[in-house]
Amino acid sequence: MTLLVQVSAAAAADAGDPRCYSRLVNEWFCWDYVRDYRPEIVDATVQHLALTVASVTFGLLLAFPLALLARRLPRLEGTVLGVSTGLYTVPSIALFPLLVPFTGLSATTVVIGLGLYALTILVRALLEGLRAVPEEAREAARGLGYGEGRLLLRVELPLAVPVLVAGLRVATVSTVALTTVGSLVSYGGLGNLIRDGVQGNFRAELLTAAILCVVLAVLLDALLVLARRLLTPWQRGVAA
């Protein structure tokens, strides 16, 4: 009799919840969940976006001098590429705890970890982009009196943009996915919702966060394609 009373009480409690994500129904697609938990979803999405942009930016700032070093000293190229690639083989579940003693349970831990992962793609993209610059363009710039610094900033980097942006697109999309692992230190953006959805078998939360990750990756990729078209007007007729 007591069991029947408990079941009836649980059913009565669920009856007051939005039907599609109540404990008795627990549907995958639930607009009521999106509407009722909108502040949490928006906060998680904004955090995910901020972590992704910060991580890719940090990775690019590290990759730029490394690529220049590898180009200037060819004997170090294998070492630079080997180290940057080797970092990607370290599992995030091991890398983040290694950073925690120095950065704490903070967003900094996630940004540093994901920035290091992005080096694998960004260092190679920068190197290949600089190598793709025609030697004739360099010689013409030197003939006009361009020094090494001005040559790099005014000639080589602009001409390397197509290859660099291609690498940025790959790095950004992969970082959107990897950011979810930041839930290990409670800074995973949409990854926090995915983790909670899995642990609590909350289907609507899990699916909504997963879909938003895909949407975020597609939007960032589209923005980078647009940026490339704006920065390389001579290639606007080339397919992305």
URPE-V807524 format. One record per residue. N is the residue number from 1. RES is the residue in one letter. OMEGA is omega in radians with two decimals (* if undefined). D_CENTER is the distance of its C-alpha to the mean C-alpha in Angstrom with 2 decimals. Layout:
N&RES&OMEGA&D_CENTER / N&RES&OMEGA&D_CENTER
This chain:
1&M&3.13&54.13 / 2&T&3.13&51.63 / 3&L&3.12&48.90 / 4&L&3.13&49.72 / 5&V&3.14&49.51 / 6&Q&3.11&46.07 / 7&V&3.14&44.77 / 8&S&-3.14&46.36 / 9&A&3.12&44.80 / 10&A&3.13&41.29 / 11&A&-3.14&41.85 / 12&A&3.13&43.16 / 13&A&3.13&40.15 / 14&D&-3.11&37.76 / 15&A&3.13&39.95 / 16&G&3.14&38.94 / 17&D&3.00&35.18 / 18&P&-2.93&33.47 / 19&R&-2.96&34.55 / 20&C&3.06&31.42 / 21&Y&3.02&29.56 / 22&S&-3.09&32.65 / 23&R&-3.12&33.17 / 24&L&-3.10&35.75 / 25&V&3.05&33.74 / 26&N&-3.13&30.00 / 27&E&3.10&28.88 / 28&W&3.14&25.45 / 29&F&-3.07&25.57 / 30&C&3.12&26.71 / 31&W&3.10&26.65 / 32&D&3.11&28.63 / 33&Y&3.14&25.77 / 34&V&-3.12&23.42 / 35&R&-3.06&26.28 / 36&D&-3.11&27.38 / 37&Y&-3.08&24.04 / 38&R&3.13&22.56 / 39&P&3.13&22.14 / 40&E&3.14&20.20 / 41&I&3.13&17.91 / 42&V&3.13&17.38 / 43&D&-3.14&16.77 / 44&A&3.14&14.15 / 45&T&3.12&12.32 / 46&V&3.11&12.73 / 47&Q&3.12&11.57 / 48&H&3.14&8.31 / 49&L&-3.12&7.88 / 50&A&3.14&9.34 / 51&L&3.14&7.40 / 52&T&-3.12&4.00 / 53&V&-3.14&6.76 / 54&A&-3.11&8.74 / 55&S&3.14&6.87 / 56&V&3.11&6.54 / 57&T&3.11&10.00 / 58&F&3.11&11.31 / 59&G&3.14&10.56 / 60&L&3.12&12.28 / 61&L&3.08&15.08 / 62&L&-3.06&15.72 / 63&A&-3.06&15.61 / 64&F&3.12&18.06 / 65&P&3.11&21.01 / 66&L&3.12&20.49 / 67&A&3.11&20.72 / 68&L&3.11&23.74 / 69&L&-3.14&25.31 / 70&A&3.13&25.01 / 71&R&-3.12&26.53 / 72&R&-3.13&29.30 / 73&L&-3.07&30.18 / 74&P&-3.13&29.89 / 75&R&3.11&31.19 / 76&L&-3.08&28.07 / 77&E&-3.14&25.70 / 78&G&3.13&25.93 / 79&T&-3.13&25.27 / 80&V&-3.14&22.21 / 81&L&3.13&20.66 / 82&G&-3.14&21.91 / 83&V&-3.12&20.46 / 84&S&3.10&16.96 / 85&T&-3.14&17.10 / 86&G&3.13&18.81 / 87&L&-3.11&16.14 / 88&Y&-3.13&13.94 / 89&T&3.12&16.97 / 90&V&-3.13&17.03 / 91&P&3.13&16.07 / 92&S&-3.14&13.71 / 93&I&3.07&16.72 / 94&A&-3.08&18.69 / 95&L&-3.09&16.45 / 96&F&3.08&15.69 / 97&P&3.10&19.45 / 98&L&-3.14&20.36 / 99&L&-3.05&18.57 / 100&V&3.13&20.01 / 101&P&-3.11&23.51 / 102&F&-3.05&22.35 / 103&T&-3.14&19.72 / 104&G&3.08&20.82 / 105&L&-3.04&19.13 / 106&S&3.10&16.93 / 107&A&3.13&13.54 / 108&T&3.11&14.32 / 109&T&-3.12&14.23 / 110&V&-3.11&10.64 / 111&V&3.14&9.66 / 112&I&-3.12&12.08 / 113&G&-3.12&11.23 / 114&L&3.08&7.57 / 115&G&3.09&8.99 / 116&L&3.09&11.73 / 117&Y&-3.10&9.96 / 118&A&-3.13&8.55 / 119&L&-3.12&12.27 / 120&T&-3.09&13.38 / 121&I&-2.99&12.27 / 122&L&3.13&12.65 / 123&V&3.13&16.08 / 124&R&-3.13&17.45 / 125&A&3.11&16.34 / 126&L&3.13&18.06 / 127&L&-3.13&21.05 / 128&E&3.11&21.56 / 129&G&3.12&21.20 / 130&L&3.12&23.83 / 131&R&-3.11&26.02 / 132&A&3.13&26.03 / 133&V&-3.12&27.78 / 134&P&3.13&31.43 / 135&E&3.12&33.88 / 136&E&3.13&36.18 / 137&A&3.10&33.78 / 138&R&-3.11&33.72 / 139&E&3.12&37.49 / 140&A&3.13&38.04 / 141&A&3.11&35.96 / 142&R&3.10&37.88 / 143&G&3.10&41.07 / 144&L&3.08&40.21 / 145&G&3.14&39.93 / 146&Y&3.01&36.19 / 147&G&-3.08&35.41 / 148&E&-3.13&32.52 / 149&G&3.13&30.26 / 150&R&3.10&31.12 / 151&L&-3.13&30.87 / 152&L&-3.03&27.29 / 153&L&-3.02&26.17 / 154&R&-3.06&28.43 / 155&V&-2.99&28.68 / 156&E&-3.11&26.37 / 157&L&3.09&22.96 / 158&P&-3.14&23.79 / 159&L&3.13&24.95 / 160&A&-3.07&21.90 / 161&V&-3.11&19.54 / 162&P&-3.14&19.52 / 163&V&-3.14&18.48 / 164&L&-3.14&15.97 / 165&V&3.08&14.27 / 166&A&3.08&14.38 / 167&G&3.11&12.49 / 168&L&3.14&9.91 / 169&R&3.13&9.54 / 170&V&-3.12&9.14 / 171&A&-3.10&6.72 / 172&T&-3.13&4.40 / 173&V&3.12&5.46 / 174&S&3.12&5.47 / 175&T&3.07&2.33 / 176&V&3.13&3.17 / 177&A&-3.08&6.17 / 178&L&-3.14&6.36 / 179&T&-3.14&5.97 / 180&T&-3.13&9.15 / 181&V&3.09&10.89 / 182&G&3.08&11.11 / 183&S&3.07&13.99 / 184&L&3.12&16.00 / 185&V&3.09&16.51 / 186&S&3.04&16.48 / 187&Y&-3.11&13.28 / 188&G&-3.13&11.00 / 189&G&3.11&11.08 / 190&L&3.07&11.86 / 191&G&3.08&12.02 / 192&N&3.12&15.15 / 193&L&3.11&16.70 / 194&I&3.12&16.08 / 195&R&-3.14&17.67 / 196&D&3.13&20.52 / 197&G&3.12&21.06 / 198&V&-3.09&21.52 / 199&Q&-3.10&23.72 / 200&G&-3.08&25.81 / 201&N&-3.13&25.89 / 202&F&-2.97&24.81 / 203&R&-3.11&24.05 / 204&A&3.12&23.35 / 205&E&-3.13&20.76 / 206&L&-3.08&19.01 / 207&L&3.14&19.09 / 208&T&3.14&18.20 / 209&A&-3.14&14.95 / 210&A&3.13&14.10 / 211&I&3.13&15.10 / 212&L&3.07&13.12 / 213&C&3.14&9.82 / 214&V&-3.14&11.22 / 215&V&3.14&12.48 / 216&L&3.13&9.40 / 217&A&-3.12&7.80 / 218&V&-3.13&11.35 / 219&L&3.12&11.89 / 220&L&3.11&9.18 / 221&D&3.12&10.47 / 222&A&3.11&13.91 / 223&L&3.11&13.60 / 224&L&3.07&12.80 / 225&V&3.11&15.76 / 226&L&3.13&17.85 / 227&A&3.13&17.15 / 228&R&3.14&18.25 / 229&R&3.14&21.33 / 230&L&-3.10&22.24 / 231&L&-3.13&21.95 / 232&T&-3.11&23.86 / 233&P&-3.13&26.75 / 234&W&-3.12&28.66 / 235&Q&-3.07&26.24 / 236&R&3.10&26.00 / 237&G&-3.13&28.14 / 238&V&-3.13&25.85 / 239&A&3.14&23.78 / 240&A&*&19.97
